[in-house]
Amino acid sequence: MMKFGFVGLGALGMPIALRIMQMGLPLSVWARRKEQLAPAIEAGAIESVSLINIAASCDIICLCVSDTDAVAEVVFGPRGLADGMKDAGTDKLLVDLSTIHPQRTREMAKRLRKISGAGWVDAPVSGGPVGARAGTLAVMAGGEVEDLRRARGLLSTFAGQITHMGPSGCGQATKACNQMISASAIAGIAEALSLGSRFGLDIRLLPEAVRGGWADSALLQHYMPRMASGELSGSTKTIIKDLGIACDLAKKNSAALPIAEQLLATYRLVLEQGHPDVGIGSLIYALEDVPIANAKQDQKK
């Protein structure tokens, strides 16, 4: 029987891990902060005592951590996953659900293969905790065909769409594209709210007004009401990290991203202005004439 492991039980990792168990797969878990483990343990997960232990005892190990450096530390740091894999045979598989740099992913996958013979699938996701709980996440996968074939059963427990985008790093490059598209759409939503508010529209009605038309989207229906009301949450640093990856990848591949670069600069400004816990919708706070959102945020300060 295949054994599965999960490392990183944060805001996205935990609902994915719980979904995996709900679909009947046994799961061993590990996290730096022990308090993060409680919901998974209560749901029936087995706590691993170390990264080495979870790597040695599981056939497929998922990662869902904050950034590229965190992945590198968990895999290649002292007593990391690579140490547990190197003496455990060549049939191990690492599935990285984090959003990290595509080039570093390619380098780390090659390094892990050399050290241990283990495969690496980069499988960043889109759809957030809501999609994880519903099992409808979009998975953008990079890696060897055979490695992805082995991972599909696990991925299908929480994904509604799994697309193989090419060799190692291509999943992460696709996620960078995804984040560019999402941030660009958010910018349009923010400016539409600003214009509507200045003209005197009841901007709370805008999602209903565009529903079913060309401008409509799941992203708009989710974020526009929250941006209008100021009821936003999330990490602004995350979208800054993701757009930073896209812009760096563009420079390395001689691509011009003037809009993404401007969005990155605007998100950084919003963060500097004191909005760290608002997430991708925080662009609304770059516009001073959206009274509902800004009044709500002023109350929180």
Phi, psi and omega in degrees: 000133180294142177244138186240144178235158180219127180239122179104096187244056179273206186299327177261321183299320183297310179296330175293314180299317179296322178296318178302316181290323178299331179273007169095009180265135177289144186219130169259144186228153175211142176212151178299317181262115186300329182296338178290341186283338193307309182299323180291318179297318179297331180275357175114005178288156177260127179281126175272143185281342182198166174296320178301317181296315182292326178290320183286329188265347184247149178278319180232127181241124176267144172243142171211084184238182198286320187200184185298315181296324179295319176298314180300320181291316181295323184275313190249358177290174179305129181058038180270187183300322181299323178295324179283336182273331193293335180250017186246018180095176186254012185260014179281153179220129175256130179241110185263112180268357180292166173253108185223183186287130182299319182292319177296323177302312181300318180293317182291323178298317178295319180294317180295320178299318181293320182289315193233348187081000183285149175275165180220123173246119172273122189223058177298155187236161172225142181133347174067184180302326179297314178295325178297315181294327181274348183075030185240016181299149170267126179252127178251109193251141171233149179141184179290147182303315182294322178296317179294323177302317179293330184275343189300321181300318178292311182300324184291347178289335182232000184246139172267341181217127177235117183238123177277114187264354180137197183291181184311135180096339184289330175296316179293322177296322177295320178295324176299318177297317179303316182291325175298315180297315182296314181295323177296319178294319178299321178299317177297319179297315180299316182288327176296318177297319179297311180297314180299318180296317182294326180284338180109010177292153166279096188293347176292342180270352184301317179302321178292322184294326183263356184303128179088350179269182183296331182280347185288151175194163175298322179297315180297314183294331178281314190267327185301313179299323181289323178291325179290325185267343185085006180272070183244150175212166181129183181254114176296329180297332182294314180291330174296316177300314185293316177291328175298321176298314181299315182292322177293319178297322179297317179298320181289342182241019175055041176253144178262126179233065184298323181288315179298322179295321178293320177297318179300316179297322180291317176298320178298321178295316179300319178297315179298331180280358173102036179234068184279339190243041184242338174078203187296333178285359184294348177303336180301332182276359171277351182246120189274356186249033174245087195298324183296310182296313186287328175295320179297317181292323179298325179295332183281338184285000000 
